[in-house]
Amino acid sequence: MLTMEHIRKPLAARQALTRSEAVLQKSQDITEEADSALRNAMVRLK
């Protein structure tokens, strides 16, 4: 989370943002894999 400390330290803020983006990307990848697996399972159940 960005704080007053981050406002005073732009580099720390940028690093925190980069970490957040990496976590978000990983989460999106996992969601896409799960979505694909669910679709495949539904096709097999038909």
mmCIF entry with sequence, helices, sheets and N, C-alpha, C, O atoms, coordinates in Angstrom:
data_MODEL
# 
_entry.id   MODEL 
# 
_entity.id                         1 
_entity.type                       polymer 
_entity.pdbx_number_of_molecules   1 
# 
_entity_poly.entity_id                      1 
_entity_poly.type                           'polypeptide(L)' 
_entity_poly.nstd_linkage                   no 
_entity_poly.nstd_monomer                   no 
_entity_poly.pdbx_seq_one_letter_code       MLTMEHIRKPLAARQALTRSEAVLQKSQDITEEADSALRNAMVRLK 
_entity_poly.pdbx_seq_one_letter_code_can   MLTMEHIRKPLAARQALTRSEAVLQKSQDITEEADSALRNAMVRLK 
_entity_poly.pdbx_strand_id                 A 
# 
loop_
_entity_poly_seq.entity_id 
_entity_poly_seq.num 
_entity_poly_seq.mon_id 
_entity_poly_seq.hetero 
1 1  MET n 
1 2  LEU n 
1 3  THR n 
1 4  MET n 
1 5  GLU n 
1 6  HIS n 
1 7  ILE n 
1 8  ARG n 
1 9  LYS n 
1 10 PRO n 
1 11 LEU n 
1 12 ALA n 
1 13 ALA n 
1 14 ARG n 
1 15 GLN n 
1 16 ALA n 
1 17 LEU n 
1 18 THR n 
1 19 ARG n 
1 20 SER n 
1 21 GLU n 
1 22 ALA n 
1 23 VAL n 
1 24 LEU n 
1 25 GLN n 
1 26 LYS n 
1 27 SER n 
1 28 GLN n 
1 29 ASP n 
1 30 ILE n 
1 31 THR n 
1 32 GLU n 
1 33 GLU n 
1 34 ALA n 
1 35 ASP n 
1 36 SER n 
1 37 ALA n 
1 38 LEU n 
1 39 ARG n 
1 40 ASN n 
1 41 ALA n 
1 42 MET n 
1 43 VAL n 
1 44 ARG n 
1 45 LEU n 
1 46 LYS n 
# 
_struct_asym.id          A 
_struct_asym.entity_id   1 
# 
loop_
_struct_conf.conf_type_id 
_struct_conf.id 
_struct_conf.pdbx_PDB_helix_id 
_struct_conf.beg_label_comp_id 
_struct_conf.beg_label_asym_id 
_struct_conf.beg_label_seq_id 
_struct_conf.pdbx_beg_PDB_ins_code 
_struct_conf.end_label_comp_id 
_struct_conf.end_label_asym_id 
_struct_conf.end_label_seq_id 
_struct_conf.pdbx_end_PDB_ins_code 
_struct_conf.beg_auth_comp_id 
_struct_conf.beg_auth_asym_id 
_struct_conf.beg_auth_seq_id 
_struct_conf.end_auth_comp_id 
_struct_conf.end_auth_asym_id 
_struct_conf.end_auth_seq_id 
_struct_conf.pdbx_PDB_helix_class 
_struct_conf.details 
_struct_conf.pdbx_PDB_helix_length 
HELX_P HELX_P1 AA1 MET A 4  ? ARG A 8  ? MET A 4  ARG A 8  1 ? 5  
HELX_P HELX_P2 AA2 PRO A 10 ? LEU A 45 ? PRO A 10 LEU A 45 1 ? 36 
# 
_struct_conf_type.id          HELX_P 
_struct_conf_type.criteria    ? 
_struct_conf_type.reference   ? 
# 
loop_
_atom_site.group_PDB 
_atom_site.id 
_atom_site.type_symbol 
_atom_site.label_atom_id 
_atom_site.label_alt_id 
_atom_site.label_comp_id 
_atom_site.label_asym_id 
_atom_site.label_entity_id 
_atom_site.label_seq_id 
_atom_site.pdbx_PDB_ins_code 
_atom_site.Cartn_x 
_atom_site.Cartn_y 
_atom_site.Cartn_z 
_atom_site.occupancy 
_atom_site.B_iso_or_equiv 
_atom_site.pdbx_formal_charge 
_atom_site.auth_seq_id 
_atom_site.auth_comp_id 
_atom_site.auth_asym_id 
_atom_site.auth_atom_id 
_atom_site.pdbx_PDB_model_num 
ATOM 1   N N  . MET A 1 1  ? 0.842   -1.183  0.000   1.00 0.00 ? 1  MET A N  1 
ATOM 2   C CA . MET A 1 1  ? 0.000   0.000   0.000   1.00 0.00 ? 1  MET A CA 1 
ATOM 3   C C  . MET A 1 1  ? 0.885   1.243   0.000   1.00 0.00 ? 1  MET A C  1 
ATOM 4   O O  . MET A 1 1  ? 1.900   1.298   0.695   1.00 0.00 ? 1  MET A O  1 
ATOM 5   N N  . LEU A 1 2  ? 0.492   2.225   -0.779  1.00 0.00 ? 2  LEU A N  1 
ATOM 6   C CA . LEU A 1 2  ? 1.271   3.461   -0.826  1.00 0.00 ? 2  LEU A CA 1 
ATOM 7   C C  . LEU A 1 2  ? 0.997   4.299   0.412   1.00 0.00 ? 2  LEU A C  1 
ATOM 8   O O  . LEU A 1 2  ? -0.147  4.440   0.845   1.00 0.00 ? 2  LEU A O  1 
ATOM 9   N N  . THR A 1 3  ? 2.042   4.840   0.961   1.00 0.00 ? 3  THR A N  1 
ATOM 10  C CA . THR A 1 3  ? 1.927   5.638   2.188   1.00 0.00 ? 3  THR A CA 1 
ATOM 11  C C  . THR A 1 3  ? 2.608   6.979   1.987   1.00 0.00 ? 3  THR A C  1 
ATOM 12  O O  . THR A 1 3  ? 3.180   7.238   0.928   1.00 0.00 ? 3  THR A O  1 
ATOM 13  N N  . MET A 1 4  ? 2.547   7.837   3.005   1.00 0.00 ? 4  MET A N  1 
ATOM 14  C CA . MET A 1 4  ? 3.255   9.123   2.947   1.00 0.00 ? 4  MET A CA 1 
ATOM 15  C C  . MET A 1 4  ? 4.747   8.885   2.729   1.00 0.00 ? 4  MET A C  1 
ATOM 16  O O  . MET A 1 4  ? 5.422   9.667   2.060   1.00 0.00 ? 4  MET A O  1 
ATOM 17  N N  . GLU A 1 5  ? 5.246   7.802   3.300   1.00 0.00 ? 5  GLU A N  1 
ATOM 18  C CA . GLU A 1 5  ? 6.665   7.450   3.131   1.00 0.00 ? 5  GLU A CA 1 
ATOM 19  C C  . GLU A 1 5  ? 6.987   7.274   1.645   1.00 0.00 ? 5  GLU A C  1 
ATOM 20  O O  . GLU A 1 5  ? 8.038   7.707   1.175   1.00 0.00 ? 5  GLU A O  1 
ATOM 21  N N  . HIS A 1 6  ? 6.076   6.638   0.918   1.00 0.00 ? 6  HIS A N  1 
ATOM 22  C CA . HIS A 1 6  ? 6.294   6.420   -0.507  1.00 0.00 ? 6  HIS A CA 1 
ATOM 23  C C  . HIS A 1 6  ? 6.263   7.732   -1.284  1.00 0.00 ? 6  HIS A C  1 
ATOM 24  O O  . HIS A 1 6  ? 6.964   7.882   -2.285  1.00 0.00 ? 6  HIS A O  1 
ATOM 25  N N  . ILE A 1 7  ? 5.461   8.666   -0.828  1.00 0.00 ? 7  ILE A N  1 
ATOM 26  C CA . ILE A 1 7  ? 5.403   9.964   -1.504  1.00 0.00 ? 7  ILE A CA 1 
ATOM 27  C C  . ILE A 1 7  ? 6.754   10.665  -1.374  1.00 0.00 ? 7  ILE A C  1 
ATOM 28  O O  . ILE A 1 7  ? 7.207   11.344  -2.295  1.00 0.00 ? 7  ILE A O  1 
ATOM 29  N N  . ARG A 1 8  ? 7.381   10.489  -0.226  1.00 0.00 ? 8  ARG A N  1 
ATOM 30  C CA . ARG A 1 8  ? 8.698   11.091  -0.016  1.00 0.00 ? 8  ARG A CA 1 
ATOM 31  C C  . ARG A 1 8  ? 9.802   10.294  -0.699  1.00 0.00 ? 8  ARG A C  1 
ATOM 32  O O  . ARG A 1 8  ? 10.895  10.810  -0.932  1.00 0.00 ? 8  ARG A O  1 
ATOM 33  N N  . LYS A 1 9  ? 9.518   9.049   -1.017  1.00 0.00 ? 9  LYS A N  1 
ATOM 34  C CA . LYS A 1 9  ? 10.528  8.182   -1.634  1.00 0.00 ? 9  LYS A CA 1 
ATOM 35  C C  . LYS A 1 9  ? 9.956   7.573   -2.915  1.00 0.00 ? 9  LYS A C  1 
ATOM 36  O O  . LYS A 1 9  ? 9.427   6.462   -2.896  1.00 0.00 ? 9  LYS A O  1 
ATOM 37  N N  . PRO A 1 10 ? 10.062  8.294   -4.011  1.00 0.00 ? 10 PRO A N  1 
ATOM 38  C CA . PRO A 1 10 ? 9.466   7.807   -5.269  1.00 0.00 ? 10 PRO A CA 1 
ATOM 39  C C  . PRO A 1 10 ? 9.994   6.438   -5.702  1.00 0.00 ? 10 PRO A C  1 
ATOM 40  O O  . PRO A 1 10 ? 9.250   5.641   -6.273  1.00 0.00 ? 10 PRO A O  1 
ATOM 41  N N  . LEU A 1 11 ? 11.273  6.160   -5.434  1.00 0.00 ? 11 LEU A N  1 
ATOM 42  C CA . LEU A 1 11 ? 11.822  4.863   -5.832  1.00 0.00 ? 11 LEU A CA 1 
ATOM 43  C C  . LEU A 1 11 ? 11.118  3.729   -5.085  1.00 0.00 ? 11 LEU A C  1 
ATOM 44  O O  . LEU A 1 11 ? 10.766  2.712   -5.683  1.00 0.00 ? 11 LEU A O  1 
ATOM 45  N N  . ALA A 1 12 ? 10.915  3.904   -3.792  1.00 0.00 ? 12 ALA A N  1 
ATOM 46  C CA . ALA A 1 12 ? 10.214  2.886   -3.001  1.00 0.00 ? 12 ALA A CA 1 
ATOM 47  C C  . ALA A 1 12 ? 8.792   2.701   -3.526  1.00 0.00 ? 12 ALA A C  1 
ATOM 48  O O  . ALA A 1 12 ? 8.290   1.579   -3.595  1.00 0.00 ? 12 ALA A O  1 
ATOM 49  N N  . ALA A 1 13 ? 8.153   3.794   -3.891  1.00 0.00 ? 13 ALA A N  1 
ATOM 50  C CA . ALA A 1 13 ? 6.791   3.715   -4.431  1.00 0.00 ? 13 ALA A CA 1 
ATOM 51  C C  . ALA A 1 13 ? 6.785   2.941   -5.744  1.00 0.00 ? 13 ALA A C  1 
ATOM 52  O O  . ALA A 1 13 ? 5.916   2.101   -5.977  1.00 0.00 ? 13 ALA A O  1 
ATOM 53  N N  . ARG A 1 14 ? 7.760   3.232   -6.596  1.00 0.00 ? 14 ARG A N  1 
ATOM 54  C CA . ARG A 1 14 ? 7.847   2.548   -7.886  1.00 0.00 ? 14 ARG A CA 1 
ATOM 55  C C  . ARG A 1 14 ? 8.091   1.051   -7.682  1.00 0.00 ? 14 ARG A C  1 
ATOM 56  O O  . ARG A 1 14 ? 7.512   0.221   -8.382  1.00 0.00 ? 14 ARG A O  1 
ATOM 57  N N  . GLN A 1 15 ? 8.950   0.716   -6.723  1.00 0.00 ? 15 GLN A N  1 
ATOM 58  C CA . GLN A 1 15 ? 9.229   -0.697  -6.449  1.00 0.00 ? 15 GLN A CA 1 
ATOM 59  C C  . GLN A 1 15 ? 7.987   -1.404  -5.909  1.00 0.00 ? 15 GLN A C  1 
ATOM 60  O O  . GLN A 1 15 ? 7.705   -2.543  -6.280  1.00 0.00 ? 15 GLN A O  1 
ATOM 61  N N  . ALA A 1 16 ? 7.248   -0.725  -5.034  1.00 0.00 ? 16 ALA A N  1 
ATOM 62  C CA . ALA A 1 16 ? 6.015   -1.309  -4.493  1.00 0.00 ? 16 ALA A CA 1 
ATOM 63  C C  . ALA A 1 16 ? 5.007   -1.536  -5.617  1.00 0.00 ? 16 ALA A C  1 
ATOM 64  O O  . ALA A 1 16 ? 4.327   -2.562  -5.651  1.00 0.00 ? 16 ALA A O  1 
ATOM 65  N N  . LEU A 1 17 ? 4.915   -0.583  -6.526  1.00 0.00 ? 17 LEU A N  1 
ATOM 66  C CA . LEU A 1 17 ? 3.995   -0.693  -7.650  1.00 0.00 ? 17 LEU A CA 1 
ATOM 67  C C  . LEU A 1 17 ? 4.398   -1.852  -8.564  1.00 0.00 ? 17 LEU A C  1 
ATOM 68  O O  . LEU A 1 17 ? 3.546   -2.604  -9.037  1.00 0.00 ? 17 LEU A O  1 
ATOM 69  N N  . THR A 1 18 ? 5.693   -1.985  -8.805  1.00 0.00 ? 18 THR A N  1 
ATOM 70  C CA . THR A 1 18 ? 6.191   -3.075  -9.639  1.00 0.00 ? 18 THR A CA 1 
ATOM 71  C C  . THR A 1 18 ? 5.856   -4.426  -9.015  1.00 0.00 ? 18 THR A C  1 
ATOM 72  O O  . THR A 1 18 ? 5.439   -5.353  -9.709  1.00 0.00 ? 18 THR A O  1 
ATOM 73  N N  . ARG A 1 19 ? 6.042   -4.530  -7.700  1.00 0.00 ? 19 ARG A N  1 
ATOM 74  C CA . ARG A 1 19 ? 5.695   -5.787  -7.007  1.00 0.00 ? 19 ARG A CA 1 
ATOM 75  C C  . ARG A 1 19 ? 4.201   -6.054  -7.118  1.00 0.00 ? 19 ARG A C  1 
ATOM 76  O O  . ARG A 1 19 ? 3.791   -7.190  -7.357  1.00 0.00 ? 19 ARG A O  1 
ATOM 77  N N  . SER A 1 20 ? 3.390   -5.025  -6.948  1.00 0.00 ? 20 SER A N  1 
ATOM 78  C CA . SER A 1 20 ? 1.934   -5.181  -7.057  1.00 0.00 ? 20 SER A CA 1 
ATOM 79  C C  . SER A 1 20 ? 1.549   -5.647  -8.453  1.00 0.00 ? 20 SER A C  1 
ATOM 80  O O  . SER A 1 20 ? 0.694   -6.519  -8.608  1.00 0.00 ? 20 SER A O  1 
ATOM 81  N N  . GLU A 1 21 ? 2.180   -5.065  -9.468  1.00 0.00 ? 21 GLU A N  1 
ATOM 82  C CA . GLU A 1 21 ? 1.883   -5.456  -10.847 1.00 0.00 ? 21 GLU A CA 1 
ATOM 83  C C  . GLU A 1 21 ? 2.268   -6.906  -11.086 1.00 0.00 ? 21 GLU A C  1 
ATOM 84  O O  . GLU A 1 21 ? 1.550   -7.630  -11.776 1.00 0.00 ? 21 GLU A O  1 
ATOM 85  N N  . ALA A 1 22 ? 3.393   -7.340  -10.525 1.00 0.00 ? 22 ALA A N  1 
ATOM 86  C CA . ALA A 1 22 ? 3.833   -8.725  -10.693 1.00 0.00 ? 22 ALA A CA 1 
ATOM 87  C C  . ALA A 1 22 ? 2.838   -9.686  -10.041 1.00 0.00 ? 22 ALA A C  1 
ATOM 88  O O  . ALA A 1 22 ? 2.504   -10.724 -10.613 1.00 0.00 ? 22 ALA A O  1 
ATOM 89  N N  . VAL A 1 23 ? 2.373   -9.339  -8.853  1.00 0.00 ? 23 VAL A N  1 
ATOM 90  C CA . VAL A 1 23 ? 1.397   -10.177 -8.145  1.00 0.00 ? 23 VAL A CA 1 
ATOM 91  C C  . VAL A 1 23 ? 0.087   -10.229 -8.926  1.00 0.00 ? 23 VAL A C  1 
ATOM 92  O O  . VAL A 1 23 ? -0.526  -11.289 -9.055  1.00 0.00 ? 23 VAL A O  1 
ATOM 93  N N  . LEU A 1 24 ? -0.334  -9.084  -9.441  1.00 0.00 ? 24 LEU A N  1 
ATOM 94  C CA . LEU A 1 24 ? -1.564  -9.014  -10.219 1.00 0.00 ? 24 LEU A CA 1 
ATOM 95  C C  . LEU A 1 24 ? -1.462  -9.867  -11.485 1.00 0.00 ? 24 LEU A C  1 
ATOM 96  O O  . LEU A 1 24 ? -2.410  -10.567 -11.840 1.00 0.00 ? 24 LEU A O  1 
ATOM 97  N N  . GLN A 1 25 ? -0.319  -9.808  -12.163 1.00 0.00 ? 25 GLN A N  1 
ATOM 98  C CA . GLN A 1 25 ? -0.114  -10.599 -13.374 1.00 0.00 ? 25 GLN A CA 1 
ATOM 99  C C  . GLN A 1 25 ? -0.164  -12.088 -13.058 1.00 0.00 ? 25 GLN A C  1 
ATOM 100 O O  . GLN A 1 25 ? -0.786  -12.860 -13.787 1.00 0.00 ? 25 GLN A O  1 
ATOM 101 N N  . LYS A 1 26 ? 0.495   -12.494 -11.966 1.00 0.00 ? 26 LYS A N  1 
ATOM 102 C CA . LYS A 1 26 ? 0.490   -13.901 -11.565 1.00 0.00 ? 26 LYS A CA 1 
ATOM 103 C C  . LYS A 1 26 ? -0.939  -14.355 -11.264 1.00 0.00 ? 26 LYS A C  1 
ATOM 104 O O  . LYS A 1 26 ? -1.345  -15.451 -11.652 1.00 0.00 ? 26 LYS A O  1 
ATOM 105 N N  . SER A 1 27 ? -1.686  -13.514 -10.578 1.00 0.00 ? 27 SER A N  1 
ATOM 106 C CA . SER A 1 27 ? -3.078  -13.819 -10.249 1.00 0.00 ? 27 SER A CA 1 
ATOM 107 C C  . SER A 1 27 ? -3.910  -13.984 -11.517 1.00 0.00 ? 27 SER A C  1 
ATOM 108 O O  . SER A 1 27 ? -4.742  -14.887 -11.615 1.00 0.00 ? 27 SER A O  1 
ATOM 109 N N  . GLN A 1 28 ? -3.676  -13.106 -12.482 1.00 0.00 ? 28 GLN A N  1 
ATOM 110 C CA . GLN A 1 28 ? -4.408  -13.190 -13.749 1.00 0.00 ? 28 GLN A CA 1 
ATOM 111 C C  . GLN A 1 28 ? -4.055  -14.480 -14.489 1.00 0.00 ? 28 GLN A C  1 
ATOM 112 O O  . GLN A 1 28 ? -4.931  -15.130 -15.060 1.00 0.00 ? 28 GLN A O  1 
ATOM 113 N N  . ASP A 1 29 ? -2.768  -14.849 -14.480 1.00 0.00 ? 29 ASP A N  1 
ATOM 114 C CA . ASP A 1 29 ? -2.343  -16.089 -15.134 1.00 0.00 ? 29 ASP A CA 1 
ATOM 115 C C  . ASP A 1 29 ? -3.035  -17.297 -14.505 1.00 0.00 ? 29 ASP A C  1 
ATOM 116 O O  . ASP A 1 29 ? -3.521  -18.181 -15.211 1.00 0.00 ? 29 ASP A O  1 
ATOM 117 N N  . ILE A 1 30 ? -3.074  -17.327 -13.176 1.00 0.00 ? 30 ILE A N  1 
ATOM 118 C CA . ILE A 1 30 ? -3.712  -18.436 -12.462 1.00 0.00 ? 30 ILE A CA 1 
ATOM 119 C C  . ILE A 1 30 ? -5.200  -18.489 -12.793 1.00 0.00 ? 30 ILE A C  1 
ATOM 120 O O  . ILE A 1 30 ? -5.754  -19.567 -13.008 1.00 0.00 ? 30 ILE A O  1 
ATOM 121 N N  . THR A 1 31 ? -5.843  -17.326 -12.835 1.00 0.00 ? 31 THR A N  1 
ATOM 122 C CA . THR A 1 31 ? -7.271  -17.260 -13.152 1.00 0.00 ? 31 THR A CA 1 
ATOM 123 C C  . THR A 1 31 ? -7.534  -17.788 -14.559 1.00 0.00 ? 31 THR A C  1 
ATOM 124 O O  . THR A 1 31 ? -8.493  -18.527 -14.779 1.00 0.00 ? 31 THR A O  1 
ATOM 125 N N  . GLU A 1 32 ? -6.680  -17.408 -15.509 1.00 0.00 ? 32 GLU A N  1 
ATOM 126 C CA . GLU A 1 32 ? -6.852  -17.876 -16.889 1.00 0.00 ? 32 GLU A CA 1 
ATOM 127 C C  . GLU A 1 32 ? -6.660  -19.388 -16.982 1.00 0.00 ? 32 GLU A C  1 
ATOM 128 O O  . GLU A 1 32 ? -7.389  -20.061 -17.712 1.00 0.00 ? 32 GLU A O  1 
ATOM 129 N N  . GLU A 1 33 ? -5.684  -19.928 -16.246 1.00 0.00 ? 33 GLU A N  1 
ATOM 130 C CA . GLU A 1 33 ? -5.469  -21.380 -16.247 1.00 0.00 ? 33 GLU A CA 1 
ATOM 131 C C  . GLU A 1 33 ? -6.678  -22.100 -15.667 1.00 0.00 ? 33 GLU A C  1 
ATOM 132 O O  . GLU A 1 33 ? -7.119  -23.118 -16.200 1.00 0.00 ? 33 GLU A O  1 
ATOM 133 N N  . ALA A 1 34 ? -7.210  -21.568 -14.573 1.00 0.00 ? 34 ALA A N  1 
ATOM 134 C CA . ALA A 1 34 ? -8.372  -22.184 -13.928 1.00 0.00 ? 34 ALA A CA 1 
ATOM 135 C C  . ALA A 1 34 ? -9.589  -22.116 -14.849 1.00 0.00 ? 34 ALA A C  1 
ATOM 136 O O  . ALA A 1 34 ? -10.355 -23.075 -14.942 1.00 0.00 ? 34 ALA A O  1 
ATOM 137 N N  . ASP A 1 35 ? -9.765  -20.996 -15.522 1.00 0.00 ? 35 ASP A N  1 
ATOM 138 C CA . ASP A 1 35 ? -10.881 -20.815 -16.446 1.00 0.00 ? 35 ASP A CA 1 
ATOM 139 C C  . ASP A 1 35 ? -10.795 -21.831 -17.580 1.00 0.00 ? 35 ASP A C  1 
ATOM 140 O O  . ASP A 1 35 ? -11.795 -22.436 -17.967 1.00 0.00 ? 35 ASP A O  1 
ATOM 141 N N  . SER A 1 36 ? -9.593  -22.005 -18.101 1.00 0.00 ? 36 SER A N  1 
ATOM 142 C CA . SER A 1 36 ? -9.374  -22.960 -19.177 1.00 0.00 ? 36 SER A CA 1 
ATOM 143 C C  . SER A 1 36 ? -9.656  -24.389 -18.704 1.00 0.00 ? 36 SER A C  1 
ATOM 144 O O  . SER A 1 36 ? -10.298 -25.165 -19.411 1.00 0.00 ? 36 SER A O  1 
ATOM 145 N N  . ALA A 1 37 ? -9.180  -24.728 -17.517 1.00 0.00 ? 37 ALA A N  1 
ATOM 146 C CA . ALA A 1 37 ? -9.410  -26.068 -16.967 1.00 0.00 ? 37 ALA A CA 1 
ATOM 147 C C  . ALA A 1 37 ? -10.904 -26.318 -16.761 1.00 0.00 ? 37 ALA A C  1 
ATOM 148 O O  . ALA A 1 37 ? -11.400 -27.413 -17.030 1.00 0.00 ? 37 ALA A O  1 
ATOM 149 N N  . LEU A 1 38 ? -11.613 -25.302 -16.285 1.00 0.00 ? 38 LEU A N  1 
ATOM 150 C CA . LEU A 1 38 ? -13.056 -25.432 -16.060 1.00 0.00 ? 38 LEU A CA 1 
ATOM 151 C C  . LEU A 1 38 ? -13.790 -25.647 -17.383 1.00 0.00 ? 38 LEU A C  1 
ATOM 152 O O  . LEU A 1 38 ? -14.689 -26.482 -17.476 1.00 0.00 ? 38 LEU A O  1 
ATOM 153 N N  . ARG A 1 39 ? -13.398 -24.884 -18.403 1.00 0.00 ? 39 ARG A N  1 
ATOM 154 C CA . ARG A 1 39 ? -14.034 -25.054 -19.723 1.00 0.00 ? 39 ARG A CA 1 
ATOM 155 C C  . ARG A 1 39 ? -13.788 -26.462 -20.257 1.00 0.00 ? 39 ARG A C  1 
ATOM 156 O O  . ARG A 1 39 ? -14.700 -27.102 -20.781 1.00 0.00 ? 39 ARG A O  1 
ATOM 157 N N  . ASN A 1 40 ? -12.551 -26.942 -20.122 1.00 0.00 ? 40 ASN A N  1 
ATOM 158 C CA . ASN A 1 40 ? -12.227 -28.292 -20.598 1.00 0.00 ? 40 ASN A CA 1 
ATOM 159 C C  . ASN A 1 40 ? -13.047 -29.344 -19.860 1.00 0.00 ? 40 ASN A C  1 
ATOM 160 O O  . ASN A 1 40 ? -13.537 -30.295 -20.470 1.00 0.00 ? 40 ASN A O  1 
ATOM 161 N N  . ALA A 1 41 ? -13.195 -29.176 -18.559 1.00 0.00 ? 41 ALA A N  1 
ATOM 162 C CA . ALA A 1 41 ? -13.977 -30.130 -17.765 1.00 0.00 ? 41 ALA A CA 1 
ATOM 163 C C  . ALA A 1 41 ? -15.439 -30.119 -18.202 1.00 0.00 ? 41 ALA A C  1 
ATOM 164 O O  . ALA A 1 41 ? -16.065 -31.174 -18.301 1.00 0.00 ? 41 ALA A O  1 
ATOM 165 N N  . MET A 1 42 ? -15.980 -28.939 -18.460 1.00 0.00 ? 42 MET A N  1 
ATOM 166 C CA . MET A 1 42 ? -17.381 -28.835 -18.877 1.00 0.00 ? 42 MET A CA 1 
ATOM 167 C C  . MET A 1 42 ? -17.594 -29.507 -20.230 1.00 0.00 ? 42 MET A C  1 
ATOM 168 O O  . MET A 1 42 ? -18.626 -30.138 -20.457 1.00 0.00 ? 42 MET A O  1 
ATOM 169 N N  . VAL A 1 43 ? -16.622 -29.372 -21.126 1.00 0.00 ? 43 VAL A N  1 
ATOM 170 C CA . VAL A 1 43 ? -16.730 -30.012 -22.443 1.00 0.00 ? 43 VAL A CA 1 
ATOM 171 C C  . VAL A 1 43 ? -16.750 -31.527 -22.273 1.00 0.00 ? 43 VAL A C  1 
ATOM 172 O O  . VAL A 1 43 ? -17.520 -32.221 -22.936 1.00 0.00 ? 43 VAL A O  1 
ATOM 173 N N  . ARG A 1 44 ? -15.896 -32.041 -21.377 1.00 0.00 ? 44 ARG A N  1 
ATOM 174 C CA . ARG A 1 44 ? -15.842 -33.488 -21.155 1.00 0.00 ? 44 ARG A CA 1 
ATOM 175 C C  . ARG A 1 44 ? -17.131 -34.021 -20.527 1.00 0.00 ? 44 ARG A C  1 
ATOM 176 O O  . ARG A 1 44 ? -17.501 -35.173 -20.754 1.00 0.00 ? 44 ARG A O  1 
ATOM 177 N N  . LEU A 1 45 ? -17.810 -33.194 -19.746 1.00 0.00 ? 45 LEU A N  1 
ATOM 178 C CA . LEU A 1 45 ? -19.020 -33.648 -19.059 1.00 0.00 ? 45 LEU A CA 1 
ATOM 179 C C  . LEU A 1 45 ? -20.247 -33.687 -19.970 1.00 0.00 ? 45 LEU A C  1 
ATOM 180 O O  . LEU A 1 45 ? -21.257 -34.298 -19.620 1.00 0.00 ? 45 LEU A O  1 
ATOM 181 N N  . LYS A 1 46 ? -20.169 -33.049 -21.122 1.00 0.00 ? 46 LYS A N  1 
ATOM 182 C CA . LYS A 1 46 ? -21.335 -33.013 -22.024 1.00 0.00 ? 46 LYS A CA 1 
ATOM 183 C C  . LYS A 1 46 ? -21.606 -34.380 -22.623 1.00 0.00 ? 46 LYS A C  1 
ATOM 184 O O  . LYS A 1 46 ? -22.545 -34.537 -23.403 1.00 0.00 ? 46 LYS A O  1 
# 
